[in-house]
Amino acid sequence: MNKVYPDAKAALEGVLRDNMMIMSGGFGLCGIAEALSDAIRESGVKGLTVVSNNAGVDGIGLSRLLETRQIKKMISSYVGENKLFAQQFLAGELELEFNPQGTLAERIRAGGAGIPAFYTKTGVGTLIAEGKEVKEFDGQKYLMERGLFADLAIVHAWKGDTAGNLIYRKTARNFNPMMATAAKITVAEVEHLVPAGELNPDHIHTPGIFVKRIIEVGTAKKRIEFRNTRPRPTSAAPAGTGVEI
């Protein structure tokens, strides 16, 4: 089976439809499948439920799908730096299912492992628990959370081979490995694509059996989600130069 496609549009052909659930890997702007999310925008599909830790930042990543009103619901942990995300939610224009970050990660992992639900202490007695089953184990209350399994997962990896095996680099190894297992179809974009057999098996994070389609996007621009710098102390310049050092 040939898993390699020439570009994001081709890799998503025949996969996208209105009202589907999509998992999108990444944390902030690290490890986001930017080429694939842009191709989803260009396709025009709408009514999407998107599972992602956040929705990028304004103008980058999933936020571009919020701009076009293609996302109906987000299942997320963090609104954070995205003003459009917050505005649409507060205006009642976007459904939002908030999750504690660890709970979101475990819901995805459970879905990929075929576990329909699990119990956790996180969220007991808070707004998170509203409408959910609470059960007692060994004298402690636990909240039942459902596993998540999507129609499509889009992930970004540092390196992949033509068989679909993937290696993530550093912080990009966040939600991507779990999401790759938790969807009917997983499409991966990789910075470097090599022939099957070239990757060290001990270094592979996502086995190729989970990946149906793959594209090469080259070295991605390393964007900074929130730039925060501190003023550097200045010292007196030599007399008469008028220059700060």
matplotlib code that plots the C-alpha trace (Angstrom):
import matplotlib.pyplot as plt

x = [0.0, 1.4, 0.9, 2.9, 0.9, 2.2, 0.6, -1.9, -4.9, -4.3, -3.7, -7.1, -9.1, -12.1, -11.6, -13.2, -16.9, -19.2, -19.9, -16.9, -14.7, -11.0, -8.1, -5.3, -2.0, 0.3, 0.7, 0.5, 2.3, 4.7, 3.9, 0.8, -0.1, -0.2, -0.2, -3.0, -5.2, -4.8, -5.9, -9.0, -9.7, -9.4, -11.8, -14.6, -16.0, -18.0, -19.7, -16.5, -15.8, -12.1, -10.2, -7.0, -5.3, -5.9, -6.6, -3.3, -3.0, -4.8, -4.0, -2.0, -3.1, -6.7, -7.5, -7.7, -10.7, -12.3, -11.9, -14.0, -16.5, -15.8, -15.5, -18.7, -17.2, -13.8, -12.9, -9.9, -7.9, -6.7, -8.0, -5.0, -3.4, -6.2, -8.5, -10.8, -11.3, -12.3, -14.5, -16.5, -17.0, -18.1, -20.5, -22.1, -20.9, -18.7, -19.4, -16.5, -16.0, -13.3, -11.1, -8.3, -5.2, -4.3, -7.9, -7.9, -4.7, -6.1, -9.4, -7.5, -5.1, -8.2, -9.9, -6.9, -6.6, -10.3, -11.3, -14.7, -14.5, -12.4, -12.5, -10.4, -10.4, -9.6, -12.6, -14.7, -16.8, -16.2, -18.1, -16.2, -18.3, -21.7, -23.8, -21.1, -21.3, -19.4, -18.5, -16.8, -13.7, -12.0, -13.8, -12.8, -15.0, -14.0, -15.5, -16.2, -14.8, -15.4, -12.7, -12.4, -12.1, -12.2, -13.0, -9.6, -6.4, -3.8, -0.3, 3.0, 6.3, 10.0, 10.8, 8.8, 9.3, 7.3, 5.6, 4.2, 6.5, 7.0, 9.5, 8.6, 11.1, 11.2, 8.1, 6.3, 6.0, 2.9, -0.6, 0.6, 1.5, -1.8, -4.0, -2.3, -3.8, -7.3, -8.9, -10.3, -7.8, -4.5, -2.8, 0.8, 2.9, 6.6, 9.6, 11.8, 10.6, 12.9, 12.6, 11.1, 13.8, 16.0, 14.6, 16.0, 13.1, 14.0, 13.5, 10.0, 7.2, 4.2, 4.3, 3.2, 0.2, -1.6, -0.8, -2.8, -1.4, 1.7, 3.2, 6.5, 6.4, 10.1, 11.5, 8.7, 9.0, 9.6, 7.0, 6.9, 3.5, 4.2, 7.4, 8.4, 11.7, 13.2, 15.1, 18.8, 20.8, 22.8, 26.2, 27.7, 29.3, 32.7, 32.6, 31.7, 30.5, 26.8, 26.3, 24.8, 26.6]
y = [0.0, 3.4, 5.8, 8.7, 11.6, 14.6, 17.3, 17.9, 18.4, 15.0, 13.3, 14.4, 13.7, 11.5, 11.7, 15.0, 15.5, 17.9, 17.2, 14.9, 14.7, 15.5, 15.2, 17.7, 17.1, 19.7, 21.8, 25.6, 25.9, 23.0, 19.9, 21.2, 19.8, 23.2, 22.1, 19.6, 22.0, 24.6, 22.0, 21.4, 25.1, 25.1, 22.1, 24.1, 21.3, 22.6, 21.6, 20.1, 18.8, 19.2, 17.6, 19.5, 20.8, 24.4, 26.0, 27.5, 31.3, 33.9, 33.5, 30.2, 26.6, 25.7, 29.3, 29.7, 27.2, 29.4, 32.4, 30.6, 29.2, 25.7, 24.4, 23.9, 22.4, 22.3, 19.6, 21.2, 22.1, 25.6, 28.7, 30.8, 33.0, 32.7, 35.8, 34.5, 31.2, 33.1, 35.6, 32.9, 30.8, 33.8, 34.9, 31.5, 30.9, 28.0, 24.9, 24.1, 21.0, 21.9, 19.1, 19.1, 18.6, 15.2, 14.0, 15.1, 13.2, 10.0, 10.3, 10.2, 7.4, 5.4, 5.8, 4.5, 1.5, 0.6, 1.6, 3.3, 5.0, 5.3, 6.8, 9.7, 11.8, 14.9, 17.2, 15.6, 18.3, 20.9, 22.1, 19.4, 16.8, 18.2, 15.5, 12.8, 9.6, 9.7, 6.4, 5.5, 3.2, 2.5, 5.4, 7.9, 9.5, 9.2, 10.8, 8.7, 10.1, 8.7, 7.8, 9.7, 8.2, 10.4, 10.1, 11.6, 12.5, 14.9, 14.8, 16.4, 14.4, 15.3, 12.2, 9.4, 6.6, 5.5, 2.7, 5.4, 4.9, 8.2, 9.9, 13.1, 15.6, 16.9, 18.8, 17.8, 14.4, 15.7, 14.8, 13.5, 9.9, 9.3, 10.9, 8.8, 5.7, 7.2, 7.7, 5.7, 7.4, 9.1, 11.4, 12.5, 15.4, 14.9, 17.2, 14.5, 11.4, 8.4, 5.0, 2.2, 0.4, 3.5, 4.4, 2.7, 0.6, 1.6, 5.2, 4.9, 6.5, 5.7, 2.4, 2.7, 0.4, 3.5, 5.8, 5.6, 8.6, 10.7, 13.8, 15.5, 19.2, 20.1, 21.8, 23.7, 27.3, 27.3, 29.7, 31.2, 31.2, 33.9, 35.9, 37.2, 38.9, 40.9, 44.2, 43.7, 46.0, 48.7, 49.9, 53.3, 53.8, 55.4, 59.1, 61.1, 58.1, 58.7, 54.9, 52.5, 49.2]
z = [0.0, -1.0, 2.0, 0.5, -1.0, -2.8, -0.6, 2.2, -0.2, -1.9, 1.5, 2.8, -0.4, 0.2, 4.0, 4.9, 5.4, 7.3, 11.0, 11.5, 14.6, 14.0, 16.5, 15.9, 17.6, 19.1, 22.2, 21.7, 18.4, 19.0, 16.9, 15.2, 11.7, 10.1, 6.5, 7.1, 9.1, 6.3, 3.8, 5.9, 5.8, 2.0, 1.7, 3.2, 5.4, 8.3, 11.5, 12.8, 16.3, 17.0, 19.8, 20.5, 23.6, 22.3, 19.0, 18.1, 18.3, 16.3, 12.6, 13.0, 13.1, 14.1, 14.7, 10.9, 11.0, 13.7, 11.4, 8.7, 11.3, 10.2, 13.8, 15.7, 18.9, 20.6, 23.1, 24.7, 27.8, 27.1, 25.5, 26.5, 23.9, 21.3, 21.5, 18.7, 20.5, 23.7, 21.8, 20.0, 23.1, 25.3, 22.5, 22.4, 18.8, 19.7, 21.8, 24.2, 26.3, 28.8, 30.1, 32.7, 30.6, 32.0, 31.6, 28.0, 27.3, 29.1, 27.2, 23.9, 25.1, 26.3, 23.0, 21.1, 23.5, 23.0, 26.5, 26.4, 29.9, 33.0, 36.5, 37.8, 40.9, 38.8, 38.7, 41.5, 43.2, 40.5, 37.4, 35.4, 37.2, 36.2, 34.5, 34.9, 36.9, 40.2, 41.8, 45.1, 45.3, 48.6, 50.2, 47.6, 44.9, 41.3, 38.2, 35.0, 31.8, 28.3, 25.9, 22.7, 19.2, 16.1, 12.4, 11.5, 13.3, 11.9, 13.4, 12.8, 13.2, 12.8, 10.7, 9.1, 6.6, 3.7, 5.8, 8.1, 11.1, 12.9, 15.2, 17.1, 18.3, 21.8, 22.9, 19.7, 21.3, 23.2, 22.0, 18.7, 19.6, 21.4, 18.7, 16.0, 17.7, 18.4, 15.0, 12.1, 9.8, 10.8, 8.3, 9.2, 8.0, 8.5, 8.1, 6.8, 4.8, 4.4, 2.8, 4.9, 6.9, 7.5, 10.9, 14.0, 15.3, 18.9, 18.0, 16.5, 18.6, 16.3, 14.4, 10.8, 11.3, 12.8, 9.9, 6.7, 4.7, 5.0, 3.4, 3.6, 4.4, 5.0, 8.0, 9.6, 10.7, 14.5, 15.6, 19.1, 20.8, 23.2, 23.2, 26.6, 27.1, 29.9, 29.6, 29.6, 32.0, 30.2, 31.2, 30.7, 27.3, 27.0, 27.5, 24.3, 22.3, 23.0, 22.7, 25.2, 25.6]

ax = plt.figure().add_subplot(projection="3d")
ax.plot(x, y, z, "-o")
ax.set_aspect("equal")
plt.show()
